[in-house]
Amino acid sequence: MATLKDVAKLANCDVSTVSRALNNTSYVHPDTKARILAAVKELSYKPNVLAQGLRQGKRHTIGVVVPRLSMTIFAEILQGIEEQARYLGYSILICNTEDDPETERECLNRLRNGFVDGIIIAGTGKCGRLLRDIQVSGIAVIQIIRKQEKNISSVVADYEAGAYEAVQYLADKGCREIGFINGPMSLATYHDRYQGYRKAIHEKGLKEICSESMIPTNTFEYGLQCAEELLDSNFALDAMIVAVDIQGIGAIRALKERGLLIPDDMKLVSLTGHSIGGMLETTMTSMEIPAHEMGRKAAGMVVEAVETKGRPQDISHLVFDPVLIERESS
């Protein structure tokens, strides 16, 4: 493998001149630079990016910590993060926690002790102190989807407004028994959705009908189990709101197993639309959030924090509005 010395020898100049030419750190005569670039091409020279990053104090790598990717909004968010990071000259490392705090803690410690300049995280809310320590140590941190720490910048959606609008929409369609499949209230996203649901339900003079299960939240099984519980305990139920699409797919399965027609017997709305919702046999009405754009924004924010390291950073909480997309399930 060719080295910097090999390039300098072929270009008939000093190693320091080659370094300055390739890194654009100071002036190099155009003729000399042309010889250097020709030598680089002839020798197929590849710089040691890791060593270069260590010298510059940057690794050009972002760690991304998410609960899961399969069939969730995080897949679309990750695509946006990766695209923007690549455009800005950064690569990403992905950690999947399954919403387990211990796994999340292990991932964060591995990232902080490895080669990352910044971290984008959809956290469990159980590692706040660790995140603050990481940020203080000089590693940029941005929260995505879930704003658990007020002193760490975030990119989220207005989940409360989305749930509120969903209830209003179903009530305007004549629904009076609106069940809600949510998730653990310790997570900001589920807490905010519940607040929006609760506010709209009470404004309409309706009763709260909520369901949670102890099994992992972002699964088909969770939606199926919660839907069955709602159906068993509320015989007049005429609508369901689910926190995320994957729960909605499980709920649809429960409805079909009982011979209930969608939307004639039961209307269904998801509060976090995923692209798969529009491809189902019965397409799912949902509150869509701009996941791809949110991912790109988070990547841009973390890279900006890395590039301006040493300067005071303003805390920024960006909130995106969800948009109701009406489909066959309602």
C-alpha positions as CSV (number, residue, x, y, z in Angstrom):
1,M,0.0,0.0,0.0
2,A,1.4,3.4,-1.0
3,T,2.4,5.9,1.8
4,L,2.7,9.6,2.0
5,K,6.5,9.2,1.6
6,D,6.0,7.3,-1.7
7,V,3.8,10.1,-3.0
8,A,6.5,12.7,-2.0
9,K,9.2,10.7,-3.7
10,L,7.3,10.3,-7.0
11,A,6.3,14.0,-6.9
12,N,9.8,15.1,-6.0
13,C,8.9,17.1,-3.0
14,D,8.8,17.0,0.8
15,V,6.3,14.9,2.8
16,S,5.1,18.1,4.5
17,T,4.3,19.6,1.1
18,V,2.2,16.6,0.1
19,S,0.4,16.8,3.4
20,R,-0.4,20.6,2.9
21,A,-1.5,20.0,-0.7
22,L,-3.9,17.1,0.2
23,N,-5.3,18.8,3.3
24,N,-5.4,22.3,1.8
25,T,-3.9,23.7,5.0
26,S,-1.6,26.3,3.2
27,Y,-0.5,27.5,-0.2
28,V,1.2,25.0,-2.5
29,H,2.4,26.1,-5.9
30,P,0.0,24.9,-8.6
31,D,2.7,23.0,-10.6
32,T,3.8,21.2,-7.4
33,K,0.2,20.4,-6.5
34,A,-0.5,19.0,-9.9
35,R,2.6,16.7,-9.6
36,I,1.3,15.5,-6.2
37,L,-2.2,14.8,-7.5
38,A,-0.7,12.9,-10.4
39,A,1.4,10.8,-8.0
40,V,-1.6,10.1,-5.8
41,K,-3.5,8.8,-8.8
42,E,-0.6,6.7,-10.2
43,L,0.1,5.1,-6.8
44,S,-3.6,4.8,-5.9
45,Y,-2.8,6.4,-2.6
46,K,-5.5,6.3,0.1
47,P,-5.1,8.5,3.2
48,N,-5.5,7.0,6.6
49,V,-8.8,8.5,7.5
50,L,-8.7,7.3,11.2
51,A,-5.2,8.8,11.8
52,Q,-6.2,12.0,10.0
53,G,-9.4,12.2,12.2
54,L,-7.4,11.7,15.4
55,R,-5.0,14.5,14.4
56,Q,-7.9,16.8,13.6
57,G,-9.8,15.8,16.7
58,K,-12.7,14.5,14.6
59,R,-13.7,10.9,13.5
60,H,-16.4,12.0,11.0
61,T,-18.7,9.4,12.5
62,I,-22.1,9.8,14.2
63,G,-23.6,7.1,16.5
64,V,-27.4,6.6,16.1
65,V,-29.2,4.9,19.0
66,V,-32.8,3.7,18.2
67,P,-35.3,1.3,19.8
68,R,-35.7,-0.8,16.7
69,L,-35.8,-0.4,12.9
70,S,-38.1,-3.1,11.5
71,M,-41.5,-1.8,10.5
72,T,-41.2,1.4,12.5
73,I,-40.8,5.1,11.7
74,F,-37.1,4.8,12.8
75,A,-36.2,3.2,9.5
76,E,-37.3,6.3,7.6
77,I,-35.6,8.5,10.1
78,L,-32.4,6.6,9.8
79,Q,-32.4,6.9,6.0
80,G,-32.7,10.7,6.4
81,I,-29.9,10.7,9.0
82,E,-27.6,8.6,6.8
83,E,-28.2,10.7,3.6
84,Q,-27.5,14.0,5.3
85,A,-24.5,12.7,7.2
86,R,-23.0,11.3,4.0
87,Y,-23.6,14.6,2.3
88,L,-21.7,16.4,5.1
89,G,-18.8,13.9,4.9
90,Y,-19.8,11.7,7.9
91,S,-20.6,8.1,8.3
92,I,-22.9,6.5,10.9
93,L,-22.9,3.6,13.4
94,I,-26.3,2.2,14.4
95,C,-27.2,0.7,17.8
96,N,-30.6,-1.1,18.3
97,T,-31.7,-1.1,22.0
98,E,-35.2,-2.7,21.8
99,D,-36.0,0.0,24.4
100,D,-34.0,-1.8,27.1
101,P,-32.2,0.7,29.4
102,E,-29.3,-1.6,30.1
103,T,-28.7,-2.2,26.4
104,E,-29.0,1.5,25.8
105,R,-26.4,2.2,28.5
106,E,-24.0,-0.3,27.0
107,C,-24.5,1.2,23.5
108,L,-23.8,4.8,24.8
109,N,-20.7,3.8,26.7
110,R,-19.4,1.9,23.7
111,L,-20.0,4.9,21.5
112,R,-18.5,7.4,23.9
113,N,-15.3,5.3,24.2
114,G,-15.1,4.6,20.5
115,F,-14.7,6.8,17.5
116,V,-17.8,9.0,17.2
117,D,-18.0,12.8,17.2
118,G,-21.7,12.9,18.0
119,I,-24.8,10.8,19.0
120,I,-28.4,11.0,17.8
121,I,-30.7,9.1,20.1
122,A,-34.3,8.0,20.6
123,G,-33.8,7.1,24.2
124,T,-35.6,5.2,26.9
125,G,-35.5,8.1,29.3
126,K,-33.5,6.0,31.8
127,C,-30.0,7.2,30.8
128,G,-30.3,11.0,31.2
129,R,-27.3,11.4,33.5
130,L,-25.1,9.4,31.1
131,L,-26.3,11.5,28.2
132,R,-25.5,14.7,30.0
133,D,-22.1,13.4,31.0
134,I,-21.4,12.5,27.3
135,Q,-22.4,15.9,26.2
136,V,-20.2,17.6,28.8
137,S,-17.3,15.5,27.7
138,G,-17.4,17.2,24.3
139,I,-19.5,14.7,22.2
140,A,-22.5,16.3,20.6
141,V,-25.9,14.8,21.4
142,I,-29.2,15.3,19.7
143,Q,-32.5,13.7,20.7
144,I,-34.8,12.4,17.9
145,I,-38.5,11.5,18.2
146,R,-38.3,11.5,22.0
147,K,-37.4,14.6,24.0
148,Q,-36.5,13.2,27.4
149,E,-33.9,15.8,28.5
150,K,-34.8,19.5,28.3
151,N,-31.1,20.6,28.3
152,I,-30.3,18.5,25.2
153,S,-31.4,19.6,21.7
154,S,-34.1,17.6,20.1
155,V,-36.1,17.0,16.9
156,V,-39.6,15.7,17.6
157,A,-43.2,15.9,16.3
158,D,-46.2,17.4,18.1
159,Y,-47.6,14.2,19.4
160,E,-50.2,15.8,21.7
161,A,-51.7,17.7,18.7
162,G,-51.7,14.6,16.6
163,A,-53.7,12.6,19.1
164,Y,-56.1,15.5,19.8
165,E,-56.8,15.9,16.0
166,A,-57.3,12.1,15.6
167,V,-60.0,12.1,18.3
168,Q,-61.7,15.1,16.8
169,Y,-61.7,13.5,13.4
170,L,-63.2,10.2,14.6
171,A,-65.8,12.1,16.8
172,D,-66.8,14.1,13.7
173,K,-67.4,10.8,11.9
174,G,-69.9,9.9,14.6
175,C,-67.7,7.6,16.8
176,R,-68.5,7.7,20.5
177,E,-66.5,4.8,22.0
178,I,-62.9,5.5,20.9
179,G,-60.3,3.1,22.3
180,F,-56.7,4.1,22.6
181,I,-53.7,1.7,22.3
182,N,-50.8,3.6,23.7
183,G,-47.4,2.7,25.3
184,P,-45.4,3.3,28.5
185,M,-46.2,6.7,29.9
186,S,-42.6,7.0,31.1
187,L,-41.7,7.8,27.4
188,A,-42.4,11.4,26.4
189,T,-44.0,10.4,23.1
190,Y,-46.6,8.2,24.7
191,H,-47.3,10.6,27.5
192,D,-47.9,13.5,25.1
193,R,-50.2,11.3,22.9
194,Y,-52.2,10.4,25.9
195,Q,-52.5,14.1,26.9
196,G,-53.9,14.9,23.5
197,Y,-56.3,12.0,23.5
198,R,-57.5,12.8,27.0
199,K,-58.1,16.5,26.2
200,A,-60.1,15.8,23.1
201,I,-62.1,13.0,24.7
202,H,-63.2,15.2,27.6
203,E,-64.0,18.1,25.3
204,K,-66.3,15.8,23.4
205,G,-67.9,14.5,26.6
206,L,-66.8,11.0,25.9
207,K,-65.1,8.4,28.2
208,E,-61.5,7.4,28.1
209,I,-60.9,3.8,26.9
210,C,-57.2,3.0,27.1
211,S,-55.2,-0.2,26.9
212,E,-51.6,-1.1,27.6
213,S,-49.8,-4.4,27.7
214,M,-46.6,-5.5,29.4
215,I,-45.0,-6.9,26.2
216,P,-42.7,-4.8,24.0
217,T,-44.7,-1.8,22.6
218,N,-43.5,-1.6,19.0
219,T,-44.7,-5.0,17.9
220,F,-47.6,-6.7,16.1
221,E,-48.3,-8.7,19.2
222,Y,-48.7,-5.6,21.3
223,G,-51.4,-4.2,19.0
224,L,-53.1,-7.5,18.7
225,Q,-53.2,-8.1,22.5
226,C,-54.4,-4.6,23.3
227,A,-57.1,-4.6,20.6
228,E,-58.4,-7.9,22.0
229,E,-58.5,-6.4,25.5
230,L,-60.4,-3.4,24.2
231,L,-62.9,-5.5,22.3
232,D,-63.5,-7.8,25.3
233,S,-64.2,-5.0,27.7
234,N,-66.1,-2.5,25.5
235,F,-68.9,-4.1,23.4
236,A,-69.9,-0.7,21.9
237,L,-66.4,0.2,20.8
238,D,-66.6,1.8,17.3
239,A,-63.1,3.2,16.8
240,M,-59.5,2.6,17.8
241,I,-56.5,4.9,17.9
242,V,-53.1,3.3,17.9
243,A,-49.8,5.0,18.8
244,V,-47.8,3.6,15.9
245,D,-48.6,1.7,12.7
246,I,-47.1,-1.6,13.8
247,Q,-49.7,-1.7,16.6
248,G,-52.4,-0.9,14.0
249,I,-51.4,-3.9,11.9
250,G,-51.9,-6.1,15.0
251,A,-55.2,-4.4,15.8
252,I,-56.4,-5.0,12.2
253,R,-55.6,-8.7,12.7
254,A,-57.7,-8.8,15.9
255,L,-60.6,-7.2,14.2
256,K,-60.6,-9.5,11.2
257,E,-60.3,-12.6,13.4
258,R,-63.6,-11.4,15.0
259,G,-65.3,-10.8,11.7
260,L,-65.5,-7.0,12.2
261,L,-65.4,-4.9,9.1
262,I,-63.1,-1.9,8.7
263,P,-64.3,0.9,8.6
264,D,-68.0,-0.1,8.8
265,D,-67.8,-1.8,12.2
266,M,-64.6,-0.2,13.4
267,K,-62.6,2.8,12.4
268,L,-58.8,2.9,12.9
269,V,-56.3,5.7,13.0
270,S,-52.5,5.5,13.7
271,L,-50.8,8.4,15.3
272,T,-47.4,7.8,13.7
273,G,-47.7,7.0,10.1
274,H,-45.2,4.7,8.4
275,S,-45.0,4.2,4.7
276,I,-46.3,0.6,5.0
277,G,-49.6,2.0,6.2
278,G,-50.5,3.0,2.7
279,M,-49.6,-0.5,1.3
280,L,-51.8,-2.7,3.5
281,E,-54.8,-4.6,2.1
282,T,-56.9,-2.1,4.1
283,T,-54.8,1.1,4.0
284,M,-54.4,2.9,7.3
285,T,-55.5,6.4,8.1
286,S,-52.7,8.0,10.0
287,M,-51.2,11.2,11.4
288,E,-48.1,11.4,9.2
289,I,-44.9,13.0,10.5
290,P,-42.0,14.0,8.1
291,A,-39.7,11.3,9.3
292,H,-37.1,11.6,6.5
293,E,-36.9,15.3,7.0
294,M,-36.6,15.0,10.7
295,G,-33.7,12.6,10.3
296,R,-31.9,14.9,7.9
297,K,-32.4,17.8,10.3
298,A,-31.1,15.9,13.3
299,A,-28.0,14.9,11.3
300,G,-27.4,18.5,10.3
301,M,-27.7,19.7,13.9
302,V,-25.3,17.2,15.3
303,V,-22.7,17.8,12.6
304,E,-23.0,21.6,13.1
305,A,-22.4,21.0,16.8
306,V,-19.3,18.9,16.0
307,E,-17.9,21.4,13.5
308,T,-18.3,24.3,15.9
309,K,-16.9,22.5,18.9
310,G,-15.6,24.8,21.5
311,R,-18.2,27.5,20.8
312,P,-21.3,27.9,23.1
313,Q,-24.2,25.8,21.7
314,D,-27.8,27.0,21.9
315,I,-30.3,24.4,23.0
316,S,-32.8,23.9,20.2
317,H,-36.0,21.9,20.3
318,L,-37.5,21.6,16.8
319,V,-41.2,20.4,16.6
320,F,-42.7,19.2,13.4
321,D,-46.5,19.1,12.9
322,P,-48.2,15.9,11.9
323,V,-50.6,15.8,9.0
324,L,-53.8,13.7,8.8
325,I,-53.8,11.3,5.8
326,E,-57.2,9.8,5.3
327,R,-57.3,6.2,4.0
328,E,-59.6,3.2,4.0
329,S,-59.4,2.3,7.7
330,S,-61.7,5.3,8.6
